[in-house]
């Protein structure tokens, strides 16, 4: 009953179904009824049978020998990136809304929540919708973002506002944000410095631990200095904005905003920041005159002839050094005209040949060096370029790629991949994440549940990668983390492959009824979509990669949130609160193996809190252990009056849920199988200490009494 689009005719559906049920039951041999998942589950449980236990997943799926549904792992990568960015933004906006106090009127985060919820549809973030539907999803997200942006700005204005002993505050500060910062478009940073004013940068950290990172802001002058929250000048570095980024920035600002940038930024100014948990720090970027002494360090730039591929040295200091070679290639999409008519499309990945990407001219590398980070800029051809970035305080490589418009004038759709190649002996084995949480072991051309017949050795070994993928041999681990969901695999030992972008010109006849050929239009015409994205790679000694994957994975998913204001003089620090933490940060931060995944104010002073253990059992010798979180330290300015533990979805109490939990009989096991699962102990109502076992998520509804206004 149902299926796609059928409920547009719900009245007809139900009328016919009512008749069907009536006549079946009139016969009396079978009882037909409208069922629910609960009724179905209860009936299965009442059968009192032994059930097989499955612990892995169902990927990759195919409904025909040559129709593996693994293309949608990458389809519409821009939309996948948009959903990921706004999911992180929503998490931070909800926290700031809580610190400020949720308003019964005016802007809130609900519209963004609704848009993100709809975007989880199986034909939304998957990229398997038609183009006009994708545009509608993006519109809803944009509307939600605009409202949430106001919440963030007003929350930061209140939290930075300095209040006198009489309770009188300054006028509310205006904050702007830069959603197009990834293409170097940030009007506040260019305007303030161009007008001789100081740029105030508020940096918010939505994670429960202190972060030390290097951020980059586009500026239009090289005469800049940066000061920290205490007013001390700190080291900063100027880097040239690549010609590729500038070109894409101009084109997409015109496409998205309908206008040309008034002044194109010339440089990135990079500086290291330190931000407290669930809190912000303030930095000032100011212009200097030539007579006032040195400004930011200008990076040294050298240009070299290079080979087709990049060789990247990554490792953990002196303890391990390994070389990984990175290259690009593409699969030509099958057009579906052979004896088995199956094309590559929005759902299906069916390659018809593999091609390495050769440089159109002699490849040139531009190497940029400085005190905070080094970069290597490479233009592979007219539509692929990348910047490989290594920060002095980080022990991994960050690769920022730009792909598009993918040329299809030759009548061939293309699916663009990158490969990271090592000499590791990995025995057909690799690991990919499941929903960004636990990792699942994959073995090439093998399924433990059945005898596998491999019809498509490439597409049939592709898996979804939401957080990352890693390889290991007897001494090292190679990990790659991504900034959005993509498809990927290890098709040969020691090699990791990611599919980064796809543009196809044939429909795969699986329901979309449209080709996956995304374009971006300006008044002069339309061209194929360009993607700017990032992935991160690191090589560790065996057994030590989990720390990096889990910590950096959280930081990738929850990037620092930047907001901008400006000032005429130098009195910002004295007239505003320069640093803030929502928890008792002077003496407390979350354990390194725990993340806050929800902190949200509901009605009647209730707070929804979800805490997640980030590690699996046995994943890391130090962090795959029980963790404790002190609720009193998470709410230092509020008195906790009541705490109730809830189900994951927070729609019923945990005790109530446990009473109704069914104990299933398992083949080769027992009804007590569930009791072997390790969970944190009950919450102590006096100590308010939450215990979390590996991979456990616990959800609480907390009633708080406001003792003190935040920022006061």
Secondary structure, DSSP 8 states (H G I E B T S, - for coil): ---TTGGGGHHHHHHHHHHHHHHHHHH-SS------HHHHHHHHHHT--EE----S---S-EEETTEES-STTTSSHHHHHHHHHHHHHHHHHHHHHHHH---SSS--SHHHHHHHHHTTSTTTTTS-S-HHHHHHHHHHHHHHHHHHHHHHHHHHHHHHB-B-TTS-B------B--TTGGGT--HHHHHHHHTT-EEEEEEEE-SSS-EEEEEEEEES-S-EEEE-TTS-EE-EEEEE--HHHHHHHHHHHHHHHSS--SS---EEEEEEEEE-TTEEEEEEEEE--GGG---SEE-EEEEEE--SSEEEEE-STTT--EEEEEEEEEEEE-BS-SSS--B--SS---EEEEEE---SS--EEEEEE-SSEEEEEEEEETTEEEEEEEETT-SSEEEEEEE-----TTS--EEEEEEEE-----TTEEEEESTTSSEEEEETT--TTS----S-TTGGG-EEESSEEEEE-SSEEEEEEESS-EEEE--STTEEEEEEEEE-SS--SSS--S----EEEETTEEEE--EEEEEEEEEEETT-HHHHHHHHHHHHHT--EEEEEEESSS-HHHHB---EESS-TTT----TTEEEEEEEE-STTEEEEEEEE---TTS-TTTSS-EEEEHHHHTTTEEEEEEEEE-TTSSSBHHHHHHT----EETTS-TTGGGGS-------TTT-EEEE-TT-EEEEEEEEEE-S-TT-
